[in-house]
């Protein structure tokens, strides 16, 4: 029986991303396969958000290689939703279809079905007619995740998705990510919470201005993995793969 290799959704090889002002992240090497969840771990200012912005094309890749053959979804750290704007959960998720619809097409039956599927996957179909400003923080995160999901992205980038959530909301979001992974959705999760990274992700990439280590999350973040002290040091460490 022949084996067909699975093509990566994201591949970075020695990639560097730098803002015009000079701040950035360097020497990043890893790949993301369908159904993978990769954690970007590091303190504030480590370059996690810069790396996500680079993958979205908002920050230039100044060196190395970046291959992203498909579209990416994005769940920002701050949703940007106006709490006073009258918008239902279903309407919010439908906004994610407009990239596929184009400027002059109205949503049709297929688009409404895609919204229903996305809401089912994140456990919010029963709330589709509720105003977004009436949702809890965790429900709002899952609604924005559904908005990203409905555009059929190859992978979804999550920037500190658990910030500000209570334990119940965290648990619900973790379970939603696990369900989506089983359906082949890939995730790149920026977080400083190593416990949540272990709960959700398969691979960890440690950053502090550059890549410090990368490998299976159980090894990189386990007892024999990289010391927490490394995450408090910047220029003394180059990027390398963890073994």
C-alpha positions as CSV (number, residue, x, y, z in Angstrom):
1,X,0.0,0.0,0.0
2,X,1.5,3.3,-1.1
3,X,1.8,6.2,1.4
4,X,0.8,9.7,0.2
5,X,2.5,12.4,2.3
6,X,0.3,15.1,3.7
7,X,1.3,18.6,2.5
8,X,2.0,21.2,5.3
9,X,-0.4,24.0,5.6
10,X,2.3,26.3,6.9
11,X,6.1,25.9,6.5
12,X,8.7,28.3,7.9
13,X,12.4,27.7,7.3
14,X,14.8,30.2,9.0
15,X,12.1,32.8,8.7
16,X,12.5,36.3,10.0
17,X,9.7,38.9,10.4
18,X,10.5,42.5,11.3
19,X,8.3,45.6,11.8
20,X,9.6,48.7,10.0
21,X,10.6,50.1,13.4
22,X,13.0,47.2,14.0
23,X,11.1,44.9,16.4
24,X,10.7,41.4,15.2
25,X,11.4,37.7,15.5
26,X,14.1,35.7,13.8
27,X,15.3,32.1,12.9
28,X,11.9,30.5,13.0
29,X,11.6,26.9,11.6
30,X,8.5,24.7,11.9
31,X,5.6,23.3,9.9
32,X,1.9,22.8,10.5
33,X,0.0,19.8,9.1
34,X,-3.8,19.4,8.8
35,X,-5.3,18.7,12.3
36,X,-2.1,19.9,14.1
37,X,-2.2,22.5,16.8
38,X,1.1,24.4,17.3
39,X,1.7,26.5,20.4
40,X,3.8,29.7,20.2
41,X,5.1,30.2,23.7
42,X,7.0,33.2,25.1
43,X,6.7,36.2,27.3
44,X,5.2,39.6,26.2
45,X,7.4,41.0,23.4
46,X,8.8,37.6,22.4
47,X,7.5,38.0,18.8
48,X,4.4,35.8,19.0
49,X,2.0,38.4,17.6
50,X,4.7,39.6,15.1
51,X,4.9,36.0,13.7
52,X,1.2,35.8,13.4
53,X,1.1,39.1,11.6
54,X,3.8,37.9,9.3
55,X,1.8,34.8,8.3
56,X,-1.1,37.1,7.6
57,X,1.0,39.2,5.3
58,X,0.9,42.3,7.6
59,X,4.6,42.2,8.5
60,X,7.3,41.4,5.9
61,X,9.3,38.2,5.9
62,X,12.8,39.7,5.6
63,X,14.8,36.5,5.5
64,X,14.4,32.7,5.2
65,X,11.4,31.0,3.6
66,X,7.6,31.1,4.2
67,X,5.2,28.8,2.4
68,X,1.4,29.3,3.1
69,X,-0.4,27.8,0.1
70,X,-3.9,28.2,1.5
71,X,-6.0,30.8,3.3
72,X,-5.7,31.5,7.0
73,X,-8.3,32.4,9.5
74,X,-7.6,34.7,12.5
75,X,-8.9,35.1,16.0
76,X,-7.4,38.3,17.4
77,X,-6.5,38.9,21.0
78,X,-9.1,41.7,21.1
79,X,-12.1,41.0,19.0
80,X,-12.7,44.6,17.9
81,X,-16.5,44.1,18.2
82,X,-18.4,47.2,19.1
83,X,-20.6,46.3,22.1
84,X,-23.2,48.9,21.0
85,X,-23.5,47.7,17.4
86,X,-26.7,45.6,17.0
87,X,-25.4,42.3,15.5
88,X,-26.7,38.7,16.1
89,X,-24.4,35.7,16.4
90,X,-25.6,34.4,13.1
91,X,-25.0,37.8,11.4
92,X,-21.4,37.9,12.9
93,X,-20.5,34.5,11.6
94,X,-22.0,35.3,8.1
95,X,-19.5,38.1,7.9
96,X,-16.8,35.5,7.5
97,X,-18.4,34.3,4.3
98,X,-18.0,37.6,2.5
99,X,-14.4,36.9,1.6
100,X,-15.7,33.9,-0.4
101,X,-18.8,35.7,-1.7
102,X,-17.0,38.7,-3.1
103,X,-18.3,42.3,-3.1
104,X,-21.5,42.0,-5.1
105,X,-23.0,38.6,-4.1
106,X,-25.7,38.1,-1.5
107,X,-25.5,35.1,0.8
108,X,-27.4,32.1,-0.5
109,X,-28.5,28.7,0.8
110,X,-25.0,27.3,0.8
111,X,-23.7,30.2,2.8
112,X,-26.5,29.9,5.4
113,X,-25.8,26.2,5.7
114,X,-22.1,26.9,6.2
115,X,-22.9,29.3,9.0
116,X,-25.2,26.7,10.6
117,X,-22.4,24.1,10.4
118,X,-19.8,26.5,11.9
119,X,-22.2,27.4,14.8
120,X,-22.8,23.7,15.4
121,X,-19.0,23.0,15.6
122,X,-18.5,25.7,18.2
123,X,-21.6,24.8,20.1
124,X,-23.5,28.1,19.5
125,X,-26.3,27.2,17.1
126,X,-28.9,27.6,19.8
127,X,-27.7,31.2,20.3
128,X,-27.6,32.2,16.6
129,X,-30.3,34.9,17.1
130,X,-28.8,36.3,20.3
131,X,-27.2,39.7,20.2
132,X,-23.4,39.4,20.3
133,X,-23.2,42.0,23.2
134,X,-25.3,39.6,25.3
135,X,-22.7,36.8,25.1
136,X,-20.2,35.9,27.8
137,X,-16.5,36.3,27.0
138,X,-16.1,32.6,26.2
139,X,-19.2,32.5,24.0
140,X,-17.9,35.6,22.1
141,X,-14.6,34.0,21.5
142,X,-16.3,30.9,20.1
143,X,-18.5,33.1,17.9
144,X,-15.5,34.9,16.4
145,X,-13.9,31.5,15.9
146,X,-17.0,30.4,14.0
147,X,-16.6,33.5,11.8
148,X,-13.1,32.5,10.9
149,X,-14.1,28.9,10.4
150,X,-16.9,29.6,8.0
151,X,-14.5,30.9,5.4
152,X,-12.9,27.4,5.1
153,X,-9.4,28.4,6.0
154,X,-6.5,26.0,5.8
155,X,-5.5,26.9,9.4
156,X,-6.7,29.3,12.1
157,X,-4.4,31.6,14.0
158,X,-5.3,32.3,17.6
159,X,-3.7,35.2,19.5
160,X,-3.9,34.7,23.3
161,X,-7.4,33.2,22.9
162,X,-7.8,32.3,26.6
163,X,-7.1,35.8,28.0
164,X,-9.8,37.1,30.3
165,X,-11.9,33.9,30.2
166,X,-13.1,32.1,33.3
167,X,-12.4,28.4,33.9
168,X,-15.7,27.2,32.4
169,X,-15.2,29.3,29.2
170,X,-11.6,28.1,28.9
171,X,-12.7,24.5,29.1
172,X,-15.4,25.1,26.5
173,X,-12.9,26.7,24.1
174,X,-10.4,23.9,24.7
175,X,-13.0,21.3,23.8
176,X,-14.1,23.3,20.7
177,X,-10.5,23.3,19.4
178,X,-10.2,19.6,20.0
179,X,-13.4,18.9,18.1
180,X,-12.2,21.0,15.2
181,X,-8.7,19.3,15.2
182,X,-10.4,15.9,14.8
183,X,-12.1,17.3,11.7
184,X,-8.7,18.3,10.2
185,X,-8.6,22.0,11.1
186,X,-5.1,23.2,12.0
187,X,-4.3,25.8,14.6
188,X,-1.4,28.1,15.5
189,X,-2.0,29.3,19.1
190,X,-0.1,32.2,20.6
191,X,-0.1,31.9,24.3
192,X,1.9,32.4,27.5
193,X,-0.1,29.7,29.3
194,X,1.9,26.5,29.2
195,X,-0.8,24.4,30.9
196,X,-3.3,25.3,28.1
197,X,-0.7,24.7,25.5
198,X,-0.2,21.2,26.8
199,X,-4.0,20.7,26.9
200,X,-4.6,21.7,23.3
201,X,-1.4,21.5,21.2
202,X,0.8,18.8,19.7
203,X,3.9,20.9,19.1
204,X,5.4,23.8,21.0
205,X,7.6,26.6,19.5
206,X,9.4,28.7,22.2
207,X,10.2,32.3,21.2
208,X,12.0,35.1,22.7
209,X,12.9,37.4,19.9
210,X,14.1,34.3,18.1
211,X,13.3,30.6,18.1
212,X,14.7,29.0,21.3
213,X,13.3,25.5,20.8
214,X,10.6,23.5,18.8
215,X,9.3,20.0,19.2
216,X,6.6,17.8,20.7
217,X,4.8,19.8,23.4
218,X,5.3,17.0,26.0
219,X,9.0,17.2,25.5
220,X,9.6,20.9,25.1
221,X,7.3,21.8,28.0
222,X,7.9,18.7,30.1
223,X,10.1,18.3,33.1
224,X,13.2,17.7,31.0
225,X,12.4,20.4,28.5
226,X,13.6,24.0,28.2
227,X,13.9,25.8,31.5
228,X,11.5,28.7,32.2
229,X,14.6,30.8,32.7
230,X,15.3,30.7,29.0
231,X,12.0,32.6,28.3
232,X,13.3,35.5,30.3
233,X,16.5,35.9,28.2
234,X,16.6,37.4,24.8
235,X,19.8,37.7,22.7
236,X,21.9,35.0,24.4
237,X,20.1,32.1,22.6
238,X,19.8,31.2,19.0
239,X,17.0,29.2,17.4
240,X,17.4,25.4,17.4
241,X,15.3,22.3,17.3
242,X,14.6,20.6,20.6
243,X,15.6,17.0,20.8
